[in-house]
Amino acid sequence: MFNSLLKTRINENLKEENCSGILRVIGDRAAGKTTYMAALARWPNADFSSPVELVTPANKDGEDLIKQAQNLIESGLQIEQTRLANDVLEIKDYSLRIILKPEDNLRRSNTVLNLDISCKDYSGEFFSDVLQQTDSQLLRDYLNDCFPATGIMLMIDGTTHRKDLEYARGVDRLLVALAGRDLFSEKRRIALVLTKCELADLWVNRNRPKFLAEARFPTIFKRLESWQNLGMGNVEYFTTSAFGVTGNKYYKPNSQQIYRGRGGVASVLEDSKKWRPFGLVSPIYWICTGKRNSQLDND
């Protein structure tokens, strides 16, 4: 498929532009970080009108994501939670290339935009436990690993609004820990990504991510806005669903709930033949380019 795509580009005299990004995905244990990455790598049942032409792995870890999507998600099984690495060198580094169609490039030219990303998925324990350790070598190692990142995807299960204050403390510690290191570097981008948005109470506001973030997580929202207003970096808000919905007029989550509580929602894919995620590329595009693309916001 990739070779045929290259031949098509040569025939159509298309140019290529590469834009790269180094990402760190941070969030609680049940935020769905690895499921998000696997759904992105698999990119199933893409609509013809999608701005995304192709997602392809660029290293072995990226290929492993596709295998997890095929062997676990499509079989109605859960992906195993990422375990805390005591050595940051052990953290998997997923490399993917996201190819956008030329007509959907912001410059409306015959240029194909390639988003080349290297993304590390931190375990939930980093956000919930390690950040609370004020003088820990493990914390310093993780922060040193996090520092070179172009941007951070802060992923939060949209149903865990009762943990707003708890999450805000983790966000505070992360921002403070990075603040001194960012003084003389380019402004960092943080994307707050609300996950599990196939659920009805989130899906209805999927196109209003900033409103949804402020309504559900007001304390986190205030912390991030204050950080941005102080000129420390840039923040944007996004909604995503690794599973998507089914139906044309009356939407239904394409997932089966296993558990729902204060710690979030645990679900598995219901119908693999109708599996089409929502909003996966939009936060990555913003982190890489600093711009939003309305088509990706709705894809």
C-alpha positions as CSV (number, residue, x, y, z in Angstrom):
1,M,0.0,0.0,0.0
2,F,2.8,2.4,0.9
3,N,4.7,1.7,-2.4
4,S,1.5,2.3,-4.5
5,L,1.0,5.6,-2.6
6,L,4.5,6.7,-3.6
7,K,3.9,5.9,-7.2
8,T,0.6,7.9,-7.1
9,R,2.5,10.9,-5.8
10,I,5.1,10.7,-8.5
11,N,2.4,10.5,-11.2
12,E,0.5,13.5,-9.7
13,N,3.7,15.5,-9.2
14,L,3.1,16.0,-5.5
15,K,5.7,17.5,-3.2
16,E,6.3,16.4,0.3
17,E,6.9,18.4,3.5
18,N,8.0,16.8,6.7
19,C,7.1,18.1,10.1
20,S,8.4,16.2,13.2
21,G,7.5,16.1,16.8
22,I,8.7,14.4,20.0
23,L,5.8,13.6,22.3
24,R,5.2,12.4,25.8
25,V,1.8,11.0,26.7
26,I,1.0,11.5,30.4
27,G,-2.1,10.5,32.3
28,D,-3.7,8.3,35.0
29,R,-3.7,4.5,34.8
30,A,-7.2,4.3,33.2
31,A,-6.8,7.2,30.7
32,G,-6.5,4.9,27.7
33,K,-3.1,6.1,26.6
34,T,-1.8,2.9,24.9
35,T,-5.2,2.2,23.4
36,Y,-5.2,5.6,21.9
37,M,-1.7,5.0,20.4
38,A,-2.7,1.5,19.1
39,A,-5.9,2.9,17.5
40,L,-3.8,5.7,15.8
41,A,-1.3,3.2,14.4
42,R,-4.0,0.9,13.2
43,W,-6.2,3.7,11.7
44,P,-9.1,1.4,10.9
45,N,-12.0,2.0,8.5
46,A,-10.9,5.5,7.6
47,D,-13.6,7.6,5.8
48,F,-12.8,8.6,2.2
49,S,-13.3,12.3,3.2
50,S,-10.7,12.0,6.1
51,P,-7.8,14.5,5.8
52,V,-5.5,11.6,6.8
53,E,-4.2,9.5,3.9
54,L,-2.2,7.0,5.8
55,V,-0.6,6.1,9.2
56,T,2.4,3.9,9.0
57,P,4.8,2.6,11.7
58,A,8.4,3.8,11.5
59,N,10.0,1.4,14.0
60,K,9.5,-1.9,15.7
61,D,7.6,-0.4,18.6
62,G,5.2,1.3,16.1
63,E,4.7,-2.1,14.5
64,D,4.0,-3.6,17.9
65,L,1.1,-1.1,18.3
66,I,-0.6,-2.4,15.2
67,K,-0.2,-6.0,16.5
68,Q,-1.9,-5.0,19.8
69,A,-4.7,-3.4,17.8
70,Q,-5.2,-6.5,15.7
71,N,-4.7,-9.1,18.3
72,L,-6.4,-7.4,21.3
73,I,-8.6,-4.5,20.5
74,E,-10.2,-6.1,17.4
75,S,-10.8,-9.3,19.4
76,G,-12.7,-7.4,22.0
77,L,-9.9,-7.6,24.6
78,Q,-8.2,-4.9,26.7
79,I,-4.6,-3.8,26.1
80,E,-2.5,-4.4,29.2
81,Q,-1.7,-1.3,31.2
82,T,1.8,0.1,30.7
83,R,4.0,-0.7,33.6
84,L,6.2,1.8,35.4
85,A,9.8,1.5,34.1
86,N,12.5,2.0,36.7
87,D,14.9,2.9,33.8
88,V,13.5,5.4,31.3
89,L,15.6,3.7,28.6
90,E,13.1,0.8,28.9
91,I,10.1,2.9,27.9
92,K,8.8,2.1,24.5
93,D,9.3,4.8,21.9
94,Y,6.6,4.6,19.3
95,S,7.6,6.1,15.9
96,L,4.8,6.7,13.4
97,R,4.4,8.7,10.1
98,I,1.0,10.4,9.6
99,I,0.4,11.4,6.0
100,L,-2.1,14.2,5.3
101,K,-3.8,14.6,1.9
102,P,-2.5,17.6,0.0
103,E,-6.0,19.2,-0.4
104,D,-6.3,19.3,3.4
105,N,-2.9,20.9,4.0
106,L,-3.5,24.4,5.5
107,R,-1.7,26.0,2.5
108,R,-4.1,24.3,0.0
109,S,-1.2,23.4,-2.3
110,N,0.0,20.2,-4.0
111,T,2.2,19.5,-0.9
112,V,1.7,16.3,1.1
113,L,2.4,16.9,4.8
114,N,4.1,14.1,6.7
115,L,3.9,14.2,10.5
116,D,6.8,12.2,11.8
117,I,6.3,11.6,15.5
118,S,8.3,9.8,18.2
119,C,6.0,9.2,21.2
120,K,6.6,7.7,24.6
121,D,3.7,6.5,26.6
122,Y,4.4,7.0,30.4
123,S,2.7,4.6,32.8
124,G,-0.1,5.9,35.0
125,E,2.1,5.5,38.0
126,F,4.3,8.3,36.8
127,F,1.3,10.7,37.0
128,S,-0.2,9.4,40.1
129,D,2.8,8.4,42.2
130,V,6.2,9.4,40.9
131,L,5.3,13.1,40.5
132,Q,4.6,13.2,44.2
133,Q,8.2,12.3,45.0
134,T,10.0,15.6,45.6
135,D,13.5,14.2,45.8
136,S,13.6,11.0,43.7
137,Q,16.2,9.9,41.2
138,L,13.4,8.2,39.2
139,L,11.5,11.5,39.0
140,R,14.6,13.3,37.8
141,D,15.2,10.6,35.2
142,Y,11.6,10.9,33.9
143,L,11.8,14.8,33.8
144,N,15.1,14.6,32.0
145,D,13.5,12.3,29.4
146,C,10.4,14.6,29.2
147,F,12.4,17.8,28.8
148,P,13.4,17.5,25.1
149,A,9.7,16.8,24.0
150,T,8.1,19.1,21.5
151,G,4.9,18.8,23.4
152,I,3.0,16.9,26.1
153,M,-0.3,15.1,25.6
154,L,-2.0,15.2,29.0
155,M,-4.7,12.5,28.6
156,I,-7.6,12.4,31.0
157,D,-10.6,10.0,31.0
158,G,-13.5,12.4,30.5
159,T,-15.6,10.6,33.0
160,T,-13.2,11.1,35.9
161,H,-14.4,14.6,36.8
162,R,-14.5,13.7,40.5
163,K,-10.7,13.4,40.5
164,D,-10.3,17.0,39.2
165,L,-8.6,18.2,42.4
166,E,-6.4,15.1,42.6
167,Y,-5.3,15.5,38.9
168,A,-4.7,19.2,39.4
169,R,-2.1,18.5,42.0
170,G,-0.3,16.2,39.6
171,V,-0.5,18.9,36.8
172,D,0.9,21.5,39.3
173,R,3.8,19.3,40.2
174,L,4.6,18.6,36.5
175,L,4.4,22.3,35.5
176,V,6.6,23.4,38.4
177,A,9.1,20.6,37.8
178,L,9.4,21.6,34.1
179,A,9.3,25.4,34.7
180,G,13.0,25.9,35.6
181,R,14.1,23.8,32.7
182,D,11.9,25.7,30.2
183,L,13.1,29.2,31.0
184,F,15.5,29.4,28.0
185,S,13.9,27.1,25.6
186,E,11.1,27.4,23.1
187,K,7.6,27.5,24.7
188,R,6.3,24.1,25.4
189,R,2.9,22.9,24.0
190,I,0.6,21.0,26.3
191,A,-2.5,19.3,24.7
192,L,-5.2,18.4,27.3
193,V,-6.9,15.4,25.6
194,L,-10.2,14.1,27.0
195,T,-10.6,10.5,26.2
196,K,-13.6,8.0,26.1
197,C,-15.6,10.6,24.2
198,E,-17.7,8.0,22.5
199,L,-19.8,8.0,25.7
200,A,-23.1,9.9,25.3
201,D,-22.5,12.6,27.9
202,L,-19.2,13.5,26.3
203,W,-20.0,12.9,22.6
204,V,-22.6,15.6,22.5
205,N,-19.9,18.2,23.3
206,R,-17.1,16.6,21.3
207,N,-16.9,19.7,19.1
208,R,-16.5,22.0,22.1
209,P,-13.4,20.6,23.8
210,K,-12.4,23.8,25.7
211,F,-16.0,24.2,27.0
212,L,-16.0,20.5,28.0
213,A,-12.6,20.7,29.7
214,E,-13.6,23.7,31.8
215,A,-17.0,22.2,32.7
216,R,-15.7,18.8,33.7
217,F,-12.2,19.7,35.1
218,P,-12.4,23.4,36.2
219,T,-9.4,23.2,38.5
220,I,-7.1,21.6,35.9
221,F,-8.4,24.1,33.4
222,K,-7.5,27.1,35.7
223,R,-4.0,25.7,36.3
224,L,-3.3,25.3,32.6
225,E,-4.8,28.7,31.7
226,S,-2.7,30.4,34.4
227,W,0.4,28.7,33.2
228,Q,-0.3,29.9,29.6
229,N,-1.2,33.5,30.7
230,L,2.2,33.7,32.5
231,G,3.8,33.1,29.2
232,M,5.2,29.7,30.2
233,G,3.8,27.8,27.2
234,N,0.8,27.1,25.0
235,V,-2.3,25.0,25.8
236,E,-5.0,23.6,23.6
237,Y,-7.9,21.3,24.3
238,F,-9.1,18.2,22.4
239,T,-11.6,15.4,22.6
240,T,-10.9,11.9,21.3
241,S,-12.4,8.4,21.2
242,A,-10.3,5.3,20.5
243,F,-13.4,3.3,19.7
244,G,-15.8,5.8,18.0
245,V,-19.5,5.4,17.6
246,T,-21.9,3.6,15.3
247,G,-25.1,4.8,13.7
248,N,-25.9,7.7,11.3
249,K,-28.7,9.6,13.1
250,Y,-28.8,8.0,16.5
251,Y,-25.2,7.5,17.7
252,K,-24.2,4.6,19.9
253,P,-20.8,4.0,21.5
254,N,-18.9,1.3,19.7
255,S,-17.8,-0.1,23.0
256,Q,-18.9,-2.4,25.8
257,Q,-18.3,-1.2,29.4
258,I,-16.5,-3.6,31.7
259,Y,-16.3,-1.2,34.7
260,R,-17.3,2.4,35.6
261,G,-16.3,4.1,38.8
262,R,-14.5,7.1,40.2
263,G,-11.3,5.9,38.6
264,G,-12.8,6.0,35.1
265,V,-14.4,3.7,32.5
266,A,-13.0,0.5,31.3
267,S,-14.3,-0.7,27.9
268,V,-13.6,-3.0,25.0
269,L,-14.4,-2.5,21.3
270,E,-17.9,-3.8,20.4
271,D,-17.8,-4.1,16.6
272,S,-14.4,-4.2,14.9
273,K,-16.1,-4.0,11.4
274,K,-17.4,-0.6,12.3
275,W,-14.4,0.6,14.3
276,R,-13.6,4.2,13.4
277,P,-11.9,6.3,16.1
278,F,-12.4,10.1,16.5
279,G,-10.1,13.0,17.0
280,L,-6.8,11.1,17.2
281,V,-4.6,13.2,14.9
282,S,-5.8,16.7,15.8
283,P,-3.7,17.1,19.0
284,I,-0.6,15.7,17.3
285,Y,-1.0,18.1,14.4
286,W,-1.2,21.0,16.8
287,I,1.8,19.9,18.8
288,C,3.9,19.5,15.6
289,T,2.7,22.7,13.8
290,G,1.3,25.0,16.4
291,K,-1.9,25.3,14.4
292,R,-5.3,23.8,14.5
293,N,-7.0,22.1,11.6
294,S,-10.8,22.2,11.7
295,Q,-11.0,19.1,9.5
296,L,-8.8,17.1,11.8
297,D,-10.8,18.3,14.8
298,N,-13.9,16.7,13.3
299,D,-12.3,13.5,11.9
